[in-house]
């Protein structure tokens, strides 16, 4: 199943790399991973509420937010 869901992203990544458009490949990977993580997390939270430890709020959440901000384009750069 993983191969079937990852094949379109692989095709887009290869085509983008061949055309010299690396930002499209990175954006596709980042967007797909973000959606998959958030969709599964949201679906599981609907089925059963998730409990968070204080460590998660203090360390993991800021690190995830920083990683997401690192994927944003710098001002003045073309996307």
GUBAKOL-92857 format. One record per residue: x, z, y of N, C-alpha, C, O in turn. Coordinates in nm, 2 decimals, padded with zeros to 4 digits. Atoms other than C-alpha are relative to their C-alpha. Example, Ala and Ser with C-alpha at 12.3 -4.5 7.8 and 13.67 -1.06 7.14 Angstrom:
! residues 2
REC   n_px   n_pz   n_py  ca_px  ca_pz  ca_py   c_px   c_pz   c_py   o_px   o_pz   o_py
REC  00.09  00.00 -00.12  01.23  00.78 -00.45  00.09  00.00  00.12  00.19  00.07  00.12
REC -00.09  00.00 -00.11  01.37  00.71 -00.11 -00.08  00.08  00.11 -00.03  00.09  00.22
This chain:
! residues 79
REC   n_px   n_pz   n_py  ca_px  ca_pz  ca_py   c_px   c_pz   c_py   o_px   o_pz   o_py
REC  00.08  00.00 -00.12  00.00  00.00  00.00  00.09  00.00  00.13  00.05 -00.06  00.22
REC -00.09 -00.01 -00.12  00.29  00.08  00.24  00.05 -00.14  00.03  00.07 -00.17  00.15
REC -00.06  00.13 -00.02  00.43 -00.27  00.19 -00.11 -00.09  00.07 -00.08 -00.17  00.16
REC  00.11  00.08 -00.06  00.09 -00.43  00.28 -00.03  00.04  00.14 -00.06 -00.05  00.22
REC  00.03 -00.04 -00.13  00.05 -00.23  00.59  00.12 -00.02  00.10  00.10 -00.03  00.22
REC -00.12  00.01 -00.08  00.41 -00.27  00.71  00.04 -00.15  00.01  00.12 -00.18  00.10
REC -00.04  00.14 -00.01  00.44 -00.65  00.65 -00.03 -00.07  00.13  00.05 -00.14  00.18
REC  00.02  00.06 -00.14  00.27 -00.75  00.98  00.10  00.04  00.10  00.14 -00.04  00.18
REC -00.10 -00.05 -00.10  00.50 -00.53  01.18  00.14 -00.06 -00.03  00.21 -00.10  00.06
REC -00.13  00.07  00.03  00.80 -00.68  00.99  00.00 -00.14  00.05  00.10 -00.19  00.10
REC  00.01  00.14 -00.04  00.68 -01.03  01.06  00.02 -00.01  00.15  00.09 -00.10  00.20
REC -00.01  00.00 -00.14  00.64 -00.95  01.43  00.14  00.03  00.05  00.20 -00.03  00.14
REC -00.14 -00.04 -00.03  00.98 -00.78  01.44  00.10 -00.11 -00.02  00.19 -00.14  00.06
REC -00.09  00.11  00.03  01.16 -01.07  01.28 -00.02 -00.12  00.09  00.08 -00.17  00.15
REC  00.03  00.11 -00.09  00.99 -01.33  01.49  00.05  00.03  00.15  00.10 -00.05  00.21
REC -00.04 -00.04 -00.13  01.06 -01.13  01.81  00.15 -00.01  00.01  00.21 -00.05  00.11
REC -00.15  00.00  00.00  01.43 -01.09  01.71  00.05 -00.15  00.00  00.15 -00.18  00.07
REC -00.04  00.14  00.00  01.46 -01.47  01.64 -00.02 -00.06  00.14  00.06 -00.15  00.17
REC  00.02  00.06 -00.13  01.32 -01.55  01.98  00.07  00.08  00.11  00.06  00.05  00.23
REC -00.08 -00.08 -00.10  01.55 -01.29  02.15 -00.08  00.10  00.08 -00.04  00.13  00.19
REC  00.09 -00.09 -00.07  01.27 -01.06  02.25  00.00  00.14 -00.07 -00.10  00.17 -00.14
REC -00.01 -00.12  00.07  01.39 -00.73  02.12 -00.10  00.11  00.05 -00.14  00.20 -00.03
REC  00.09 -00.10 -00.05  01.16 -00.52  02.35 -00.14 -00.01 -00.07 -00.20  00.09 -00.09
REC  00.12  00.02  00.07  00.86 -00.67  02.17  00.01  00.07 -00.14 -00.09  00.13 -00.18
REC -00.02 -00.06  00.13  01.00 -00.56  01.83  00.00  00.16  00.01 -00.07  00.22 -00.07
REC  00.00 -00.15 -00.02  01.07 -00.20  01.96 -00.14  00.05  00.04 -00.18  00.15 -00.01
REC  00.13 -00.04 -00.04  00.73 -00.18  02.13 -00.10  00.00 -00.12 -00.18  00.08 -00.13
REC  00.08  00.02  00.12  00.56 -00.30  01.81  00.02  00.12 -00.10 -00.07  00.18 -00.15
REC -00.03 -00.11  00.09  00.74 -00.04  01.60 -00.05  00.14  00.06 -00.11  00.22 -00.01
REC  00.04 -00.13 -00.06  00.68  00.25  01.85 -00.15  00.01  00.00 -00.20  00.12 -00.03
REC  00.15 -00.01  00.00  00.31  00.16  01.89 -00.06  00.02 -00.13 -00.15  00.10 -00.14
REC  00.06 -00.02  00.14  00.24  00.13  01.52  00.03  00.14 -00.05 -00.06  00.20 -00.11
REC -00.03 -00.13  00.05  00.42  00.45  01.44 -00.08  00.11  00.07 -00.14  00.20  00.01
REC  00.08 -00.10 -00.07  00.24  00.64  01.72 -00.14  00.00 -00.04 -00.20  00.10 -00.06
REC  00.14  00.01  00.04 -00.10  00.51  01.62 -00.01  00.06 -00.14 -00.11  00.14 -00.16
REC  00.01 -00.05  00.14 -00.04  00.59  01.25  00.01  00.15  00.00 -00.07  00.22 -00.07
REC -00.02 -00.14  00.00  00.08  00.94  01.32 -00.12  00.07  00.06 -00.18  00.16  00.01
REC  00.12 -00.06 -00.07 -00.20  01.02  01.57 -00.13 -00.02 -00.07 -00.22  00.07 -00.07
REC  00.12  00.02  00.07 -00.47  00.86  01.36 -00.01  00.09 -00.12 -00.12  00.15 -00.14
REC  00.01 -00.09  00.12 -00.38  01.05  01.04 -00.01  00.15  00.05 -00.09  00.22 -00.02
REC  00.01 -00.13 -00.05 -00.33  01.37  01.24 -00.14  00.03  00.05 -00.20  00.14  00.02
REC  00.14 -00.02 -00.05 -00.67  01.33  01.41 -00.10  00.00 -00.11 -00.19  00.08 -00.11
REC  00.10  00.00  00.11 -00.85  01.24  01.09  00.01  00.13 -00.08 -00.09  00.18 -00.12
REC -00.01 -00.12  00.08 -00.71  01.54  00.91 -00.05  00.12  00.08 -00.10  00.21  00.02
REC  00.06 -00.11 -00.09 -00.80  01.76  01.21 -00.15  00.00  00.00 -00.21  00.11  00.01
REC  00.15  00.00  00.01 -01.16  01.64  01.18 -00.05  00.06 -00.13 -00.15  00.13 -00.13
REC  00.04 -00.05  00.13 -01.17  01.73  00.82  00.02  00.15 -00.02 -00.06  00.22 -00.07
REC -00.03 -00.15  00.01 -01.00  02.07  00.85  00.09  00.03  00.12  00.19 -00.03  00.14
REC -00.08 -00.04 -00.12 -00.88  02.23  01.17  00.15  00.04 -00.03  00.17  00.10 -00.13
REC -00.14 -00.03  00.02 -00.50  02.25  01.20  00.05  00.12  00.07  00.01  00.15  00.18
REC -00.05 -00.13 -00.06 -00.33  02.58  01.26  00.15 -00.03  00.05  00.23 -00.10 -00.02
REC -00.13  00.02 -00.05 -00.02  02.57  01.48  00.07  00.13  00.02  00.02  00.23  00.06
REC -00.08 -00.12 -00.02  00.26  02.82  01.48  00.06  00.00  00.14  00.07 -00.11  00.21
REC -00.06 -00.01 -00.14  00.42  02.94  01.81  00.12 -00.09  00.01  00.15 -00.14  00.11
REC -00.12  00.09  00.00  00.74  02.76  01.71 -00.03 -00.14  00.03  00.05 -00.21  00.10
REC  00.04  00.14 -00.03  00.56  02.43  01.71 -00.03 -00.02  00.15  00.01 -00.12  00.20
REC  00.03  00.01 -00.14  00.43  02.49  02.06  00.12  00.01  00.09  00.13 -00.06  00.19
REC -00.12 -00.02 -00.08  00.77  02.60  02.19  00.10 -00.10 -00.01  00.17 -00.14  00.08
REC -00.11  00.09  00.02  01.00  02.36  02.03 -00.04 -00.15 -00.03  00.00 -00.24  00.03
REC  00.04  00.14  00.05  00.84  02.06  01.84 -00.08 -00.08  00.11 -00.05 -00.20  00.12
REC  00.09  00.07 -00.10  00.58  01.97  02.11  00.08 -00.05  00.11  00.07 -00.17  00.15
REC -00.08  00.05 -00.11  00.83  01.94  02.40  00.10 -00.11 -00.05  00.12 -00.21  00.02
REC -00.09  00.10  00.05  01.07  01.74  02.18 -00.07 -00.13 -00.03 -00.02 -00.24  00.00
REC  00.08  00.12  00.02  00.80  01.50  02.08 -00.04 -00.07  00.13 -00.04 -00.19  00.14
REC  00.04  00.05 -00.13  00.69  01.46  02.44  00.12 -00.07  00.06  00.11 -00.18  00.12
REC -00.12  00.06 -00.05  01.05  01.39  02.54  00.03 -00.13 -00.07  00.08 -00.23 -00.01
REC -00.03  00.12  00.07  01.09  01.13  02.27 -00.10 -00.11  00.04 -00.06 -00.23  00.05
REC  00.10  00.10 -00.05  00.77  00.96  02.38  00.04 -00.05  00.14  00.02 -00.17  00.17
REC -00.04  00.04 -00.13  00.89  00.95  02.74  00.13 -00.09  00.00  00.15 -00.17  00.08
REC -00.12  00.09  00.01  01.22  00.80  02.63 -00.03 -00.14 -00.04  00.05 -00.23 -00.01
REC  00.04  00.13  00.04  01.03  00.50  02.50 -00.05 -00.08  00.12 -00.07 -00.20  00.11
REC  00.06  00.07 -00.12  00.89  00.42  02.85  00.11 -00.08  00.07  00.23 -00.04  00.07
REC -00.10  00.08 -00.07  01.07  00.14  03.04  00.04  00.06  00.13 -00.03  00.13  00.19
REC -00.05 -00.05 -00.13  01.29  00.23  03.33 -00.06 -00.08  00.11 -00.08 -00.20  00.10
REC  00.05  00.07 -00.11  01.16  00.14  03.67  00.09 -00.11  00.04  00.22 -00.10  00.05
REC -00.08  00.12 -00.04  01.27 -00.20  03.78  00.05 -00.09 -00.11  00.12 -00.19 -00.08
REC -00.04  00.08  00.12  01.34 -00.33  03.43 -00.12 -00.09 -00.05 -00.23 -00.04 -00.04
REC  00.10  00.09  00.05  01.15 -00.62  03.29 -00.04  00.04 -00.14  00.04  00.08 -00.22
REC  00.05 -00.04  00.14  00.93 -00.55  02.98 -00.04 -00.13 -00.07 -00.08 -00.12 -00.19
